[in-house]
Amino acid sequence: MLGCFRFRQFRDDSSKINEFGFLTLGRFELEINVKRDMRALDRRKLTFIIFIALSLFSTSSVGIASLATQEHQITFNPELQKQVSAEFDFLTISLKRVEPCGDCIGKRRFVFEITDKLKGLKKEFAIGNETAQVDEIVIANISRAAIIGSVSGTVRAVNVVDLDVGSVIDFFYCHFPSISKNRRFTAYVKLLPRFSTPFSYIYLTYDLFKSPSQNRTQASQGRGDKINVGIPVYPMENLKSGLYEPINVNDESQAHTLASSSIFWLDEAVFAFVDRWKKANHLVVVDVSSGTQHIKVKVKPIDTMSVINQKQCSKEELENPEKLIYTREISVPTDKEGYVRLHFSPRGPCLSYSILDIALP
């Protein structure tokens, strides 16, 4: 019977069995302990641990390598939990203390303090689940907050908290969570189960003003589902169907991949990212200003050849020109109305321009 797993990070990318019998894949180490007493292990906890283990250790061309090389990554080091706090109007929420928790999958219980400066009152609430590290506190309004944390170096967690009762009312895993400027929406990539192939990125949004059930489509399995959460916004097939699984993706060439360092909010209710699909990069702009029931999506192909110097590129590089650009930032230029500005990271001598302005349709 599998008892528990333990992960460690390494500087090298080798795969080996070390002297303790631990399996090391890439930069991670998986320790498997054996428990003879089956009653000592909770079935639900074991299911989650096995899922995360499979997700982390399965290899894919757009798997861990893709996630690990993205910019704007949170440093994952639960042993050095940083101080985290947030303010909104007359409310302040701060991480007060971290306690060991043997019954928590994340092995820690996080105790937060809510300060109501208007009434001069203080109260506490706690989070003890798969969250291993707290990264950010977002106060959406006086009764709702999101505690964004990390489960591992690549898996993030969102805890939705009802501040009136002081408890977590929703929880889900994701990649690259990004909070809107008005603190109402979260945009993110669905957790990628890397043991299934091919896999493809699916982009979603969550409305913190709405209930957990309103943030799930009919394709979700309900509150117990911690992966299929939110409203799909892209690819377009998922937006139209409300499905959480890839549609018409039969091999890696048809898979969607995030080709920007993050998801960027252009204003209070509009976010953008670059998606790579069928050997081409596309700017995707999502408008949720009318709510998640009336999402508007604009997709504009990016002319990669217009920003590279073909004479400086090798023959091999020109075979996959879509990989020659990587968008590190997306913004709205103040001098060009109706445009979105892409800022590229240097990718060798092929790149002629580091900025490209794209007119929205």
N, C-alpha and C positions, 0 to 999 in steps of 0.2 A: 504493500500500500504506500503510495507516495505521501510523504509527510509535509515537506515544505520546500520552497525554492529560495535560493539566495543569489542575488546578482552582484557581480563586481565588474569594474571597468579596467581595461588595460590600455597601455600605450600602443601596442602593436595590433595588427589585424590578423594574427595567425589563429588557426583553429587547432586545438589539441586537447588531449586528456592529461591533466596535470597529475602530480604525485599523490594527490588526495582522491583521485577518481572523479574530479569535477570536470564537466564538459565545458570547454571554452570555445565559443564561436565568435570570431572577430574580436570586438572590444569588450565582450561581455562574458561572464562566467556563470554557469548555472550549477548550483549545488542541490543535489537531491538527497534528502534524508529519508530514511525508512522508519515508519512507525508500525509497530506490531499491533497496537491497540487502535482498532478502527474507530472506536467511539471517541478518540481524542481529536478527530479531525472532522470539521464541519463540511458537509458535502458541497454546499454553495460556495464556501471559501475556496475549496479545492478546485471547483469548476472554474472560478474566476482566475486562480493562479495558473492553471494549465492554459487557459485562454491567453493570458498575458505572456506566458512563457513562449507559446507557439507564435504569437504575434511578434515578439522581439527576436526570436531566433530563426525564423524562416527567412530565407534569402530571396531577393528579387531585384531585378534591374532598377525598379522604381520603388524599392522598399526602404530598408534602414538607411542605405547610403543616401537616398534622396532626402529623407527626413533629417539626417544628421548634418548634411551640408547646407541646409537652409539657414539663412541669417535670422536675427531676432530670436534666437533660441534662448530659452530660460536655462540658467545653470542649475543642474539637478544635483543637489547636495543636501539631503535632508538633515544630516548631522549639523549643518551650519544654517539652520533656519533663520532667515532675516526678519527684522521687525517690519510688520505690514500694518497699514492703517488707511482709512479713507474718511472724508468729510462730505456731507451734503446737507445744506440748509442748517438745521439745528442738531443734526445727528452726527455722531462720530462712532466709527467701528474700528477697533484695534485688536490685534492678536495679543492676548494677555499672557498666555503661557502654553507650553506644549508638554503633554503628559504621556508617559509610556502607556500603551494599551495592548495587552496580549490578545484581546478579543477582536481588535481592529485589523483588517487585512493590511492597512498601511502602517501598522505597528505604532501609531501615534494618535492621540486625541488632542485636537486643537480647541482651545477655549478662547472665545472672543468676548469682548466687553462692548456693549452698546451704551453710549452716553447721550442722553437727551438733555441738551443744554438749555432748552426752553423750560422744561419741567424740573431740571436739576436731579434727574433720576439716572440710575445705572442698573443694568441687568446683563446677564451672561447667557451665551448659548454655546454649544459644543458640536464639533464635527469629528466623528470617529468612524471612518469607512475605509475605502481604498486609497484615499488621499494620503500621500506620504510627505508632501511639502506644500505649503501655501505660498502662492506667488503674487496674488493680487486680490484686493477687495474692491468691489464696485457696488455703490449704493444707487440703485435704480430710482427709488422713490422712498418715502418715509416708511413703507411697509414691505419693501422687497429689496434684496441684495443678492449679489453673486460672489461666491468665494471661488476664485479660480486657482487651481493647484496642479500638481504633477503627480502621476502615479509612477512614472519612470522617466528616463531621459527623453523619450519620444512620445509618451502617452500623457495627455493632459486630462484634467478632470474639472467639471463645472458643478458646483454645489449651489442650488437656488434656495435661498433662505427666506422664510416668512418672518419678518422682524417683529410682527405683532405677537406671535406665539413663541418665537425664538427656536425654530426648528427647521431642518432641511426638508423641503417639500419636493425637491426633484434633484436628480444627480445623473450625469452622463459623462462618457469618455469622448475625447475628440483629439484632433490635431489643430494647431495654429488658431486658437480662439482669439478673436479680436472684438473689442467692445466699441460700440458706436459712440460718437461724440456726445450724444444726449443720454448715454448710459442705458438706453432702453433695449437695444438689440445686441446679440452676440452672433457673429459670423464665424464659421469654422469648417473644417474638413472632417467628414465622418471617419471614425476610427477604422483603420485599414487592417483587416484580418489577413496577414501575409501568408497564411497556410493555404489560401485558396487562390487559384490562378485561372485566368488573368484577373488582376484586380485593378480598379480604376477609381480615381478620386471622385467623390461626391461632395458638393458644397451645400451647406445648410445655414439656416438662421434660426435663432430662438428669440422670442419676444418675452422679455422679463416682466412685462405688464400683464401677461396672460397666464392662465393656469397651465399646469403640466399637460392636461388632456388637450388643451387648445394648441399646444406645441408639438402635437403628434398627428400624423395622418392616419388614415384607416389601415395603412400597411404596417403600422407599429404594433408590437405585441402588448402595449400598455405600459403601466408604470414600472413593471418589472424589467422592461427592456432598457438597458443603459447604453445601447449603441445606436439604435434606430430612433433617434430623438431629434426634434426640430422639423423645420419645413424645408424640403429640398428646393434649391434655387437654380442649380446647374449640375450636370448637363440639362439641356432643355427637355429631354425625354423624361427626366426625373421630376422636373418642375411641373410638367403637364400631368403626369401619372400619379405623383405623390409617392412613388416607390423609392425605397432606400438602397436597392441593389443596382449594380450596373446593368444597363439595357443595351442590347446589340453590341456587346463587347465580347468578341470571340477569341481574340489573341492580344498580345501586347501592343501591336501596331494600332489597335483601336482604342487603347486605354487613354484616359484623361490624367494629366499630371500637373500639379501646381508648378508654374515656371516663374513665379515671383517669390521674393523672400518672405512674404506674409500676405495677409488680406488687409487692404487699406481702406479706411473710411474717408470719403471725399467731402462729405458734409454730415449732418446729423443723421441722415437716414439713407445714404447712398454709399455703397462700398464697391471696391474694384479689386481685381486680381488678374494675373495672366495665367491662362491654361494652355497646356501643350497637348495637341491632339492631331493624329494623322500627319505627323511631321510638319506641323505648322503651329505658330504661337497665336493666341487670340486674346485680345483684351475683353474682359467680361465686366460689365458695369451693372450692378443690381440696385434697384430702387425699392425700398420698403416703406417709403413715406406714407403710403396709404394702408399700411398694415400687411401682415403676412398672408392675408387672403387675396390681396391684389398686388402681387409682386410684378415688377416690370424689369425685364432683362434686355440689355443691349450687348451684342457681340460684334466685335470688329477685328478682322484679321490684321496681323502685324506684318508689314512688309520687311522681312528680315534683310533681304538683299539691299535695301535702301540705306542701311546703316553699317554695312561691312565693306571692306576693301578687298575685292576678290583676288587682286594681285598679291596681297599679303597672306592669303590663305593657302593652305596645302590642299592637295586633291582630296585627301581623306576628310578634311574639315568641311569642304564644300559638298561632300556627300550627305552631310547632316547639318545644313546651315541653321536649322531651327535651334540647335544646341549652342550656337555661337553667341547668343545673347541671353542674359539673365537679368531680370528686372529686380533691382534692389529697393526701389521706391516708386510709388504712384502718387501723383499730386495734381492739383488743379492750378494751372498757370494764371497769375493775376493779370497778365497782359494779353490773354487770348480767351475770349469768351466762347464756350461751347467746345473746348478742347480738354483733353487729359494728357498729362505729361508723364512719360516713362523715363526713369533714370536707370541706366544700365551699369552693371558692375564690369570692370575691365576683364576681358577674356582673351588676352593676347593681341597681336598686331592686326588681327582681322577686323576688329571693331573700329570703324571710322568716327562714329559719333557716340557720345555717352548719354545723349538726351534725344527723345523723339516725341513730338507733339502729334496726337491723333485726334481728329475731329469726330465727335460723336454724331451718329445718324439722328 
